[in-house]
Each structure stands twice: as C-alpha cells, then as structure tokens.
Amino acid sequence: MESDELTAGLRQTTSFDSMGGLYRPLLRLLADGRPVSVVDLAAAAGRSVDDVRQTVASLPDVEIDDQGLIVGYGLTLRETPHRFEIDGKRLYTWCALDTLVFPALLGRSARIESPCHGTGTPIRITVEPTGVTSVDPATAVVSIVVPDKLSSIRGVFCDHVHFFVFPEAAQGWLDEHPGMTVHSVAEAFRLGQPLVEALLEPRPADPDRRYQPQLPTMHRAANAADQPPSVVRESRR
C-alpha cells in the first residue's frame, strides 16, 4: 500500500473535505481537554459562526454532548480503546492511526496506550510530531483498510484500524475482514503523513473522481522479528 493510496481512499468519505480549515483548530481546542463550542471553533478558525455551525451539523460522526458542545471528532473526550496522552491530559482517539498522525497536526508529542485487538495485551507507543520514538512491544502492527465507498469515516475506516501485538495476532481479524492489511507502527506513521498534509491544506472534493484502490500482494517474513517496516501483510479470504 502506498501512502497516497490511503489518503485518496479517505478523501472519498463524506466528512473528509467538508471540514475545510476547521479540523486543525478543532483538534487543538479538544487537546485542551474541554468540550468545544461552535463560537470558539469559529473564532479559532477565522470563520463565521453560522458557517461553522452548518459545517458541524453536516458531519455524520461528530460527537456532541447534551449542551450542544463538540466533544469528539477523531480526537475525543469520550473513552475509546485508544488512550492518547498529551501535555499531561488523557484523551482518546477513534482509531490506531489517529494516535500516530495527531502529534504532527498538534505539533506536540504524545504517549499512547491501546490494547491489542486480538489478545488484549497493552501496547505502548511514544510519538513525536516527526516520528515514532518508541514501541513496546517492538513487534506491534496496525491494521489498515482503504475505504471504497462514500459514507461515515468512522464506520468505513476508524472502526477497522487497530493495534495488534504482533502480525499473527491479527490473523483472525484479517480472515474476517478481507481487504485489510497490517503494517509496522513505523510504516503506519509513514502512510499517515500525506493524510496530515491533506488535513492541513484541504482541497475541495471532486465528485467526478473515484479512486479504485489496488491492494498489494502479501509478503510474509519468516517471523515477526525479521519483518522489515515496509512489509505489508494482506488478509486471506
């Protein structure tokens, strides 16, 4: 899988480009650990309150509390399996890849803890804006899928992107979800970089363009310890 392929697939989701220049300001506000009002988001993004309110209302996945405040969109105040600690604040993310790309979007380092989706074993990672600095255990991998339809980004992507303690622990998940691949944590970080760039400088969606991703052929190393960062393992049907 190429990094541009993943970004192109995610651009097909209904919510990706509709955020315009709102995504980074929203992440920064949520990173303070408090719910975000539309008024505050509009001020941070330099847009009108009515414009921002309309955009937020159009998002199928945005999390809103009982007071009408935003509490999550990728980065969330609500508990998920993916714990994301930044500046001493405990936050959460919708998926494993979020934990790897948000430090670059926020310009801050993060400590991540997430259970293996197959075994429950804790996986602990430290990520700087420029790269992954530690992974425990070092054999950990990330499941990735390229969305192939226009719908909720959380439903078609985030709910399928998990950490696994080693490639073999992901095999049951891969067997049940054809089209998934697994990647080392360092490789998943690399795959997410064009996504970071796209979120920082979003382009209007082109409804006439449809990307049809072609997943790579599986290359399996002799064992997890011998697996290079760029190795991709494709699910078996």
C-alpha positions in Angstrom: 0.0 0.0 0.0 1.2 3.5 -0.9 0.6 6.5 1.4 -1.1 8.4 -1.4 -3.5 5.5 -1.9 -4.7 5.7 1.7 -5.2 9.4 1.5 -7.1 9.1 -1.8 -9.3 6.5 -0.3 -10.1 8.6 2.8 -10.9 11.6 0.6 -13.9 9.7 -0.7 -15.6 9.8 2.7 -18.4 12.3 3.1 -16.8 14.2 6.1 -13.2 14.5 5.0 -13.2 17.6 2.8 -16.3 19.2 4.4 -14.3 20.2 7.4 -12.3 22.6 5.3 -9.9 24.6 7.6 -11.8 23.5 10.7 -10.0 20.3 11.5 -6.7 21.5 13.0 -8.3 24.3 15.1 -10.8 21.7 16.4 -8.1 19.3 17.3 -6.1 22.0 19.2 -9.2 23.0 21.1 -10.1 19.4 22.0 -6.5 18.8 23.1 -7.1 21.2 25.9 -9.4 18.6 27.4 -12.6 20.5 27.3 -15.8 20.5 25.1 -15.7 23.0 22.3 -18.4 25.5 21.4 -19.2 26.4 17.8 -18.4 30.0 18.8 -14.9 29.1 20.0 -14.3 27.0 16.9 -15.4 29.7 14.6 -13.1 32.2 16.4 -10.1 29.8 16.2 -10.7 29.1 12.5 -11.4 32.7 11.5 -14.9 31.8 10.0 -18.4 32.9 10.7 -20.4 31.2 13.5 -23.2 30.3 11.0 -20.8 28.8 8.6 -19.1 26.6 11.2 -22.5 25.6 12.7 -23.7 24.5 9.3 -20.5 22.5 8.7 -20.6 20.8 12.1 -24.2 19.9 11.6 -23.4 18.2 8.3 -20.8 15.8 9.8 -22.2 12.3 10.3 -19.7 11.3 13.0 -19.1 14.4 15.2 -19.7 13.8 18.9 -21.9 16.4 20.6 -22.8 16.5 24.3 -26.1 17.4 25.9 -25.1 21.1 26.0 -24.5 21.1 22.2 -20.7 21.2 22.6 -18.3 19.3 20.4 -16.6 16.6 22.4 -15.0 14.5 19.7 -14.0 14.2 16.1 -11.1 11.8 15.6 -9.7 13.1 18.9 -12.3 12.7 21.6 -13.0 13.3 25.3 -15.1 10.1 25.4 -13.3 6.9 26.3 -12.2 4.5 23.5 -9.6 1.7 23.5 -7.0 4.2 22.2 -5.7 6.3 25.0 -3.8 9.4 23.9 -1.9 11.5 26.5 -0.7 14.9 25.6 0.7 17.6 27.9 -0.5 15.5 30.9 -4.1 15.3 29.6 -5.7 12.0 29.0 -7.7 12.0 25.8 -8.8 9.3 23.3 -8.9 8.7 19.6 -11.2 6.9 17.3 -8.6 4.6 15.8 -4.9 3.5 15.9 -3.8 5.6 13.0 -5.3 8.7 14.7 -2.8 8.3 17.5 0.1 8.3 15.0 -1.0 11.3 12.9 -2.3 13.7 15.6 1.1 14.6 17.1 2.1 16.1 13.8 -1.2 18.0 13.5 -0.9 19.3 17.0 2.8 19.9 17.0 3.2 18.0 20.3 4.4 14.6 21.4 2.0 12.0 22.7 2.0 8.9 24.8 -0.3 6.2 23.5 -1.6 3.1 25.2 -4.0 0.7 23.4 -4.9 -3.0 23.9 -4.1 -5.5 21.1 -7.4 -6.0 19.3 -6.7 -9.7 19.2 -5.2 -10.6 22.6 -5.8 -7.6 24.9 -2.1 -7.1 25.6 -1.3 -3.5 26.2 0.7 -1.7 23.5 2.6 1.5 24.5 3.9 4.0 22.0 5.5 7.4 22.1 5.1 9.6 19.0 6.7 12.9 18.3 5.5 15.3 15.5 8.3 14.0 13.3 8.1 10.2 14.0 7.6 7.3 16.3 10.3 7.2 19.1 9.3 4.0 21.0 7.1 1.0 20.5 6.5 -1.7 23.2 6.4 -4.4 22.2 8.5 -3.7 19.1 6.6 -6.3 17.1 3.3 -4.3 17.2 1.4 -3.7 14.0 -1.5 -1.6 12.8 -4.4 -2.9 10.6 -5.3 -0.6 7.7 -8.1 -0.5 5.2 -8.7 1.7 2.2 -12.3 2.9 2.2 -14.1 2.0 -1.0 -17.3 3.9 -0.6 -18.6 7.3 0.4 -20.0 7.2 3.9 -19.1 7.7 7.6 -15.3 7.9 8.0 -15.6 6.3 11.4 -17.7 3.5 10.1 -15.7 2.6 7.0 -12.2 3.3 8.3 -11.7 4.1 12.0 -13.7 1.1 13.3 -11.3 -1.2 11.4 -8.0 0.3 12.3 -6.5 -1.3 15.4 -3.2 -2.2 17.1 -2.1 -5.8 17.3 0.8 -7.1 19.5 2.4 -9.0 16.5 1.2 -9.9 13.0 0.0 -13.3 13.9 -2.4 -11.8 16.5 -4.2 -10.0 13.6 -4.8 -13.1 11.5 -8.3 -13.8 12.8 -9.3 -10.2 12.2 -7.8 -10.3 8.7 -9.6 -13.5 7.9 -12.9 -12.0 8.9 -12.3 -8.7 7.1 -11.0 -9.3 3.5 -9.0 -6.4 2.1 -7.3 -5.5 5.4 -3.5 -5.2 5.6 -1.2 -4.9 8.6 1.9 -2.7 8.9 4.6 -2.0 11.4 3.9 1.1 13.6 6.7 3.0 11.8 5.2 2.1 8.4 1.7 3.2 9.5 3.2 6.5 10.6 4.7 6.9 7.2 1.4 6.0 5.5 -0.3 8.8 7.5 2.0 11.6 6.5 0.2 12.6 3.2 -3.0 12.5 5.2 -1.6 15.0 7.6 -0.7 17.3 4.7 -4.2 16.9 3.2 -5.8 17.8 6.5 -3.6 20.9 6.9 -4.3 22.0 3.3 -7.6 20.5 2.4 -8.8 20.7 -1.3 -12.4 20.7 -2.5 -13.8 17.3 -3.2 -14.2 16.4 -6.8 -17.4 14.3 -7.2 -16.4 13.2 -10.6 -13.3 11.4 -9.4 -13.5 8.0 -7.8 -10.3 6.2 -6.7 -10.3 2.4 -7.0 -7.5 1.2 -4.7 -5.5 -1.8 -5.6 -4.1 -3.6 -2.5 -0.6 -5.0 -2.8 0.3 -8.7 -2.7 1.2 -10.1 0.7 4.9 -10.5 1.5 5.4 -12.5 4.7 8.7 -12.6 6.6 10.0 -15.7 8.2 8.8 -14.4 11.6 7.8 -11.2 13.3 11.3 -10.3 14.3 12.5 -10.5 10.7 9.8 -8.4 9.3 11.0 -5.1 7.8 9.0 -1.9 8.4 7.7 -1.8 4.9 6.3 -5.3 4.8 2.6 -5.5 4.2 0.5 -8.5 5.1 -2.7 -8.9 3.2 -5.7 -10.8 4.6 -6.6 -14.2 3.4 -10.1 -14.9 2.2 
